[in-house]
Amino acid sequence: MQSDRWRELKELERRRLEAAERGEPDPADREPEASVASAPPPAGPPPVVPPSPPRVAEAPLALPAGVELSSPGKRIAATVLDGVLFVLTLVVGWVVWSLIVYTRGQTPAKGLLGMRTVTIAEDGAVVETAYGRMLLREWPLKWLCSFFFLWVVSGILILSDRRRQGLWDKVVSTTVVDDPHGSLH
């Protein structure tokens, strides 16, 4: 391989000398046509790139009659009300109350405002949120988001997301709905 390169350089030098004798421009200043042509052919066929998987759209939510997604304003009101109840019940009352109403997919404020947290199945159907999922959503996830100021990201998601899901909702596949008549319980 090195001897081929040496020959190419010698040939280029020879052409430069001949061009200089004839008064022509230096061939090194022109496009290197010969060196492109002398490049070795690529080894083997070009690599096959697998196609990217098709993007699957989210299934539309299948909400029962009389149930609709909670508005961002109502979700904010429930968060504020939960904070007020937390203080008024001296924390312990709120914790006990929460542990009872989590079985219905609610926090104390959501219960008072006719709201409910529901789990979104893969086909878009909504089902009751299990106690463990509700506990995970409300305690470690929301508290971590509060601690790391991710509540701003969650607020933006709730305002812009089609399903009005906050960050903690996306992690556990839940959303909040208005269920004033208890249709889901």
URPE-V530208 format. One record per residue. PHI is phi in whole degrees, -180 to 180 (none if undefined). PSI is psi as a letter, one per 30 degrees, with the letter a starting at -180 (NA if undefined). NEAR is the number of other C-alpha atoms within 8 Angstrom. Layout:
# URPE-V530208
phi=[PHI PHI]
psi=[PSI PSI]
near=[NEAR NEAR]
This chain:
# URPE-V530208
phi=[none -67 -67 -64 -64 -62 -63 -61 -66 -62 -64 -64 -62 -61 -65 -64 -64 -64 -65 -65 -65 -86 81 -90 -65 -62 -65 -70 -80 -86 -60 -78 -66 -69 -71 -69 -68 -87 -65 -67 -66 -62 -80 77 -72 -64 -65 -92 -97 -67 -67 -71 -65 -64 -78 -94 -76 -66 -70 -66 -71 -104 -93 -66 -60 84 -115 -143 -61 -70 -73 -57 -62 -70 -67 -66 -60 -65 -65 -64 -63 -60 -64 -64 -64 -58 -72 -64 -94 57 67 -61 -62 -66 -63 -64 -58 -61 -61 -79 -81 -60 -64 -103 72 -131 -106 -55 -68 -62 -62 -69 -95 71 -110 -151 -91 -123 -94 -99 -76 -61 -86 93 -71 -106 -132 -59 -83 -67 -56 -64 -66 -66 -62 -62 -64 -80 -93 -67 -68 -66 -67 -64 -63 -68 -66 -97 57 -80 -64 -66 -62 -63 -61 -65 -63 -62 -74 -107 -76 -62 -98 55 -94 -83 -58 -67 -66 -65 -64 -109 57 -125 -150 -113 -125 -88 -134 -65 -103 68 -64 -95 -111]
psi=[e e e e e e e e e e e e e e e e e e e e e f g l l k f f f l k i e e e e f g k k l k j l l l k k k k k k k k k k k k k k k i k l k f k l k k l e e e e e e e e e e e e e e e e e g h e e e e e e e e f e f f f g h l l e e e e e g h l k k l k j l f g f k k l k k l e e e e e e e e d e e e e e e e e g g f f e e e e e e e e f k e g h k l e e e e e g h l l k l k i f g h f f NA]
near=[4 5 6 7 8 8 8 8 8 8 8 10 8 8 9 11 8 8 12 10 7 6 6 7 7 9 9 8 6 6 5 7 6 6 7 7 6 6 6 4 4 5 4 4 5 4 4 4 4 4 4 4 4 4 4 4 4 5 7 6 8 7 8 7 4 8 11 8 10 11 7 9 6 8 10 8 8 11 9 8 9 11 8 8 11 12 8 7 9 8 9 7 9 12 9 8 9 11 8 7 12 12 10 10 14 14 10 12 12 11 11 7 8 11 14 13 13 13 12 12 9 6 6 11 10 11 9 11 13 8 10 6 9 12 9 9 12 9 8 8 10 10 9 9 12 9 7 7 7 11 10 7 9 12 9 8 12 12 8 7 8 5 7 15 15 12 12 12 11 9 6 9 9 12 14 13 12 11 13 10 6 7 9 7 5]
